[in-house]
Amino acid sequence: MSETSSDPSMPDMPRDAERSRGRYVRLRDGKPTGLEERFVLGEIAPGVVRIRSTLITPSPVGKLENDVRRSAGSTELSVRWVGASDKAVRDADGHYTSSDGVVTGSWRIDGQQYPEATAPGILDPSSLIMKGIYVATGRAGVALVMPDEADPADPGRFLSLLAVTATSTVIGELGVEVDGVVRQGISYRWEVAGVGPDVVVDRGGLLLNQIIETPDGTVHEARLADVTGPWPRPLDWPV
C-alpha cells in the first residue's frame, strides 16, 4: 500500500477502505473543551501497523502529532510539536524506539538538541488510540516509558523520557455510546503516579472513554466520538 500526502489533516495516510479513522473529544464537566485527538491507522507492510494521531490544543495553541510504527518486537515513535504562543515551546520533535524492554529517546526543543537517553520499560506513545492496550494488559503493573507531553511551557522537561508504573483493576462491564451506537467494554481503574482515572476499553483493546475527577471536583472526560473504516483492534497489533 502506498502512502501519499492526500489528506492535509493527517498526511501520508490516504483515505482508502483499509484505513481506520476516528477522533476522541475532550470534555470538562460535560462541556466540550475544544480539544480533539484525531487518528488514522492501517497496515503499511506485512506485520507493520502505522498509527498517527494529532491533538490540537487551544491553550497553549499548538499541534501535537504522534507517528507510531509497530512490528513484532519493536515500536518506533516520532513526535512533532508546533506551538503558536510566546509562553510555550514553539517547535519541537523527538524520536523514540523500544526493543528488548529498553526505550531509547532523543529530542530537540526550539533548536536545542538534547542528549540521547534510555530507560527500562515499554514505550507508550501517550495517545488515546493506543492507551487501551496498556490498560487491558497492565493488571499486575506495567513499566511504561513515554515522552513527557504534559507541559509545552516547560522546555526542560517537554518530550524528555518519563517512566511510570501503571496498574489496572477491573471494575465491571460497561456500555459507551459511540456515534449513536452503544459499544460494550470493560471498565478499569487505571492508576498511574497516584492518579486513578476510570477507563472503559472494549475487548479488542480500543479505548472508549476515560474520566478523571480532580480534587476540586472537576470532571475531565475523553470520549471516542466516531470511527470510519475497519473498527480498530489494538490488541491484535504486533507486539
C-alpha positions in Angstrom: 0.0 0.0 0.0 1.4 3.4 -0.9 1.4 6.4 1.3 0.6 9.9 0.0 0.1 13.4 1.3 -3.5 13.5 0.0 -5.0 14.3 3.4 -3.8 17.6 4.9 -5.1 16.9 8.4 -3.2 13.6 8.6 -0.6 13.4 5.9 0.9 10.3 4.5 -2.1 8.1 5.2 -4.5 8.1 2.3 -8.3 7.7 2.5 -9.0 4.1 1.5 -11.0 1.2 2.7 -8.1 -0.3 4.6 -7.6 2.7 6.9 -9.3 3.2 10.2 -10.0 6.8 11.2 -11.6 8.4 14.2 -11.5 11.0 16.9 -11.6 11.5 20.6 -13.2 14.6 22.1 -12.4 16.0 25.5 -14.9 17.5 27.9 -14.7 19.3 31.2 -17.8 18.9 33.4 -19.7 17.6 30.4 -18.8 20.6 28.2 -16.5 20.5 25.1 -13.1 21.9 25.7 -12.1 22.3 22.0 -9.5 19.5 22.4 -9.7 16.7 19.9 -7.4 13.8 19.1 -7.8 12.5 15.6 -6.2 9.3 14.4 -5.7 7.2 11.3 -4.1 3.8 11.2 -3.5 0.8 9.0 -1.1 -1.9 8.0 1.6 -0.4 5.7 3.6 -3.6 5.2 3.2 -7.3 6.3 3.3 -7.3 10.1 3.8 -3.5 10.4 1.0 -1.2 11.6 1.3 2.6 11.5 -0.8 4.7 13.8 -0.9 8.5 13.5 -2.6 10.8 15.9 -3.0 14.6 16.0 -4.0 16.7 19.1 -4.9 20.3 18.6 -4.6 22.3 21.8 -6.3 25.7 22.4 -4.2 26.7 25.4 -1.4 27.0 24.6 -2.2 27.0 21.0 -0.4 24.2 19.3 -0.5 20.9 17.4 1.0 17.6 18.7 1.5 14.7 16.3 2.4 11.2 17.2 3.5 8.8 14.4 3.9 5.2 15.6 5.1 2.1 13.7 4.7 -1.3 15.5 6.1 -4.5 14.3 6.9 -7.8 16.1 9.4 -7.0 18.9 9.7 -3.2 18.4 7.9 0.1 18.5 9.1 3.3 16.9 7.6 6.7 17.7 8.2 10.1 16.1 6.7 13.2 17.9 6.2 16.6 16.4 5.0 19.8 18.2 4.3 23.2 16.7 3.2 26.0 19.0 1.9 29.5 18.5 2.5 31.0 21.9 5.4 33.0 23.3 4.8 31.3 26.6 5.5 27.8 25.4 7.8 25.8 23.2 7.4 26.9 19.5 9.0 24.0 17.7 10.0 20.5 19.0 10.4 16.9 17.8 11.5 13.6 19.2 12.3 10.1 18.2 11.9 7.1 20.4 12.4 3.3 20.0 11.5 0.3 22.1 13.2 -3.0 21.9 14.1 -5.8 24.4 12.5 -3.9 27.3 14.5 -0.7 26.8 13.3 2.6 25.5 15.7 5.0 23.8 14.8 8.6 23.0 16.3 11.8 21.6 14.5 15.1 21.2 15.1 18.7 20.1 13.4 21.8 21.7 13.4 25.1 19.8 16.6 24.2 18.0 18.4 22.7 21.1 19.3 19.0 20.7 19.2 17.0 24.0 21.4 14.0 24.6 20.1 10.5 23.9 18.5 8.9 26.9 17.4 5.3 27.8 15.0 3.8 30.4 13.8 0.3 31.0 10.2 -0.4 30.2 7.6 -0.4 27.3 7.3 2.5 25.0 3.9 4.3 25.5 3.2 6.9 22.8 0.7 8.6 25.1 -2.1 8.8 22.5 -5.6 7.8 23.4 -5.9 5.5 20.4 -3.2 3.3 22.0 -4.0 3.6 25.7 -6.4 0.7 25.8 -3.5 -1.7 25.0 -1.8 -0.9 28.3 -4.9 -0.7 30.4 -6.1 -4.1 29.2 -2.7 -5.8 29.8 -1.5 -3.9 32.9 -3.4 -5.6 35.7 -0.3 -6.7 37.6 1.5 -3.5 36.8 3.4 -2.5 33.8 6.5 -0.3 33.4 5.8 2.4 30.8 8.2 5.0 29.3 6.8 7.9 27.3 7.7 11.3 26.0 6.6 13.9 28.6 4.0 15.8 26.7 2.2 17.3 29.6 3.5 20.9 29.6 4.9 22.6 26.4 5.6 25.6 28.6 8.4 23.7 30.4 11.2 23.3 27.8 13.4 21.5 30.3 11.0 18.6 30.6 9.0 18.6 27.4 9.5 15.4 25.4 12.0 14.0 27.8 11.6 10.4 28.9 9.0 9.9 31.6 8.9 6.5 33.3 5.9 5.3 35.3 4.4 2.2 36.7 0.7 1.6 35.8 -1.8 -0.9 37.2 -5.3 -1.6 36.1 -8.1 -3.1 38.1 -11.3 -4.5 36.6 -14.5 -2.7 37.8 -17.0 -4.4 35.5 -18.7 -4.3 32.2 -20.0 -1.0 30.8 -21.5 0.2 27.6 -20.4 3.5 26.0 -22.3 5.3 23.2 -20.0 6.0 20.2 -21.6 7.9 17.3 -25.1 6.8 18.3 -24.2 3.1 18.9 -23.7 1.6 22.3 -20.4 -0.3 22.4 -19.7 -2.8 25.1 -16.5 -2.5 27.1 -14.8 -3.3 30.3 -14.4 -0.6 32.9 -11.0 -0.4 34.7 -9.4 1.8 37.4 -6.1 2.8 35.8 -3.6 4.0 38.4 -0.5 5.9 37.2 1.6 8.0 39.6 -1.2 8.3 42.1 -3.9 9.2 39.5 -6.7 6.7 39.1 -9.0 7.5 36.2 -11.9 5.3 35.3 -11.2 3.9 31.8 -13.5 1.8 29.5 -11.8 -0.4 26.9 -13.6 -2.7 24.5 -12.5 -6.4 24.2 -10.3 -5.5 21.2 -8.3 -3.1 23.3 -9.8 0.2 22.0 -10.3 3.0 24.5 -13.9 4.1 24.5 -14.0 6.5 27.4 -11.8 7.9 30.2 -12.9 10.0 33.2 -10.7 11.8 35.7 -12.1 13.7 38.6 -9.6 16.3 40.1 -9.6 17.1 43.9 -11.6 20.3 43.3 -14.4 18.2 41.8 -13.8 19.0 38.1 -14.6 16.1 35.8 -12.3 15.6 32.8 -13.5 13.2 30.1 -12.0 11.8 26.9 -14.6 10.1 24.7 -14.4 8.2 21.4 -16.7 10.2 19.2 -16.6 8.3 15.9 -14.8 5.7 13.8 -14.8 5.2 10.0 -13.3 2.2 8.2 -12.5 -1.0 10.0 -13.1 -1.0 13.7 -9.6 -0.8 15.4 -8.5 -3.8 17.4 -5.2 -2.6 19.1 -4.7 -6.0 20.9 -4.3 -7.6 17.5 -1.4 -5.3 16.5 2.1 -6.7 16.6 3.9 -6.9 19.9 
